[in-house]
């Protein structure tokens, strides 16, 4: 079966438009008691589909940039995310990833392209204010336009706040990639953990995110110390610096994220 890359891109954009139209049809919150929700600090780099314990009607828009300086090229990754909660505890998200590479040598050309589309869902099946704990499961479908394939990513999230402004979180699950041209399948396992400290009575935090991937029997690990500043009750900015400590990657990277609550 042949797969048209441009047809897949058109499908992705139609999905984005459909999700945006769907959120416009979500009515305002009714006069009803709000469901329990525990505040958890959300990692900046590998962020969640929506706040854990999401409440119906919540919406958020993110843009981000990942910058990596290398010997032969400078790599820039850009993302745009739109996430919303159509019902209590359920979050949905659409994300587009763009890649731009700037060559430093004559024999390597620069490039600029839409890299992938991600469609995600996340459901918080356990929320305990007494234990300050939330558990969730989710799923992401990834369309890879550059490599010509798709990937399936079920995941599990466990988060706990420690009543002292400290927050811990683990996000883990397999990513199963299928390549259209070669008709081959490969799998890696993601293990992302984080520790954050939120400044009292603010939306600011400092913390550390540890991104790990097991692929081909090898473990790749990147440490990402990070900081987030809440500029208002709707707007926040964050920055993380990536330090690879295990695996093939050896370039330090920077990541920036702008978060706007709609």
Secondary structure, 3 states (H helix, E strand, C coil): CCCCHHHHHHHHHHHHHHHHHHHHCCCCCCCCCCCCCCCCCCCCCCCCCCCCCCCCCCEEEEEEEEEEECCCEEEEEEEEEEEEEEECCEEEEEEEEEEEEEECCCCCCCEEEEEEEEEEEEEEEEEECCCCEEEEEEEEEEEECCCCEEEEEEEEEEEEECCCCEEEEEEEEEEEEEECCCCEEEEEEEEEEEEEEECCCCCCEEEEEEEEEEECCEEEEEEEEEEEEECCCCEEEEEEEEEEEECCCCCCEEEEEEEEEC
